[in-house]
Amino acid sequence: MVGVDLIKLDRMKRSIERFGDKFLLRFLSPDEMLLVKNPKTAAGFWAAKEACSKALGTGIGRECSFHDIVLFKSEKGAPQISLAQELLQKYKILDISLSISHDGDYAIAVVAIEAGRP
């Protein structure tokens, strides 16, 4: 399963300027917020979580919230992704991969999920 999301950086910047940390806490945990250096990083994280929910086929909502998706960095600084235990079990997830990229006015993320058979 694959999910993709694209976000305009200016949209993220305006939301942060208007609502500050309250906005960031809507989709990030306090630990994830420590990794956000600027609106560009925040936009990539938003896109990653949206892409993950799309790969699951749920979108962000009752079945999968922003806080069920956890972002962190590898030892080399690469973005990594994990899911709440309930989602891992429900969707029989074996592996999950994430790529985030930025170009010009946009951030894009792609999430690939390998799941076992039902």
C-alpha positions in Angstrom: 0.0 0.0 0.0 1.3 3.4 -0.9 0.2 6.9 0.2 1.4 10.3 -1.1 0.7 13.8 0.2 1.8 17.3 -1.0 1.5 20.5 0.9 2.3 24.1 0.1 4.9 25.5 2.6 3.1 28.8 2.8 0.0 27.1 4.1 2.0 25.6 7.0 3.8 28.9 7.7 0.5 30.8 7.9 -1.0 28.3 10.3 2.0 28.3 12.6 2.1 32.2 12.6 -1.6 32.3 13.4 -1.9 29.5 16.0 1.7 28.7 17.1 2.3 25.6 19.2 -1.4 25.0 19.5 -1.6 24.2 15.8 1.6 22.1 15.9 0.2 20.0 18.8 -2.8 19.2 16.7 -0.8 16.9 14.6 2.6 16.5 16.5 3.6 15.0 19.8 5.9 17.1 22.1 8.8 14.8 21.1 8.0 15.3 17.4 7.9 19.1 18.0 11.5 19.0 19.2 12.4 17.8 15.7 10.7 20.7 13.9 13.2 23.4 13.1 11.0 25.6 10.8 7.7 25.5 8.8 9.4 23.5 6.1 10.1 20.6 8.5 6.6 20.9 9.9 5.1 20.7 6.4 7.1 17.6 5.7 5.8 16.0 8.9 2.2 16.9 8.1 2.6 15.4 4.6 4.2 12.2 6.1 1.3 11.7 8.5 -1.3 12.4 5.7 0.5 10.0 3.3 0.6 7.3 6.0 -3.1 7.5 6.6 -3.8 7.4 2.9 -1.6 4.3 2.6 -3.7 2.6 5.3 -6.8 3.6 3.3 -8.4 5.4 6.3 -7.3 9.1 6.0 -7.0 11.0 9.2 -10.1 10.5 11.3 -11.6 8.1 13.8 -9.7 5.0 12.7 -6.3 6.7 12.5 -5.5 10.0 14.1 -2.4 12.2 13.6 -1.2 11.0 17.0 -1.4 7.3 16.0 1.4 8.0 13.6 4.8 8.7 15.2 7.7 10.4 13.4 11.3 10.2 14.6 14.9 10.4 13.1 17.3 7.6 12.6 20.9 7.9 13.9 21.8 9.4 10.5 19.0 11.9 10.7 16.7 10.2 8.2 12.9 10.5 8.9 11.4 7.3 10.2 7.8 6.4 10.9 6.0 4.1 13.3 2.3 3.4 14.1 0.3 2.8 17.2 0.3 -0.9 18.2 -3.5 -1.2 17.5 -2.9 -0.1 13.9 0.0 -2.4 13.4 -2.1 -5.4 14.6 -5.4 -4.3 12.8 -3.7 -3.9 9.4 -1.1 -6.7 10.0 1.7 -4.3 9.1 5.1 -6.0 8.5 7.1 -2.9 7.4 6.7 0.8 6.8 8.9 3.2 4.8 8.9 7.0 4.6 10.4 9.5 2.2 10.0 13.3 2.6 11.2 15.8 0.1 11.0 19.6 -0.3 11.3 21.6 -3.5 10.5 25.2 -4.0 7.1 26.0 -2.3 6.2 22.4 -1.6 6.8 19.5 0.7 5.9 15.9 -0.4 5.9 12.6 1.5 5.5 9.1 0.3 4.7 6.2 2.6 4.9 2.5 1.6 3.4 -0.1 3.8 3.9 -3.9 3.6 1.1 -5.8 5.2 0.5 -9.5 5.8 -2.5 -11.3 4.4 -5.8 -11.0 6.3 
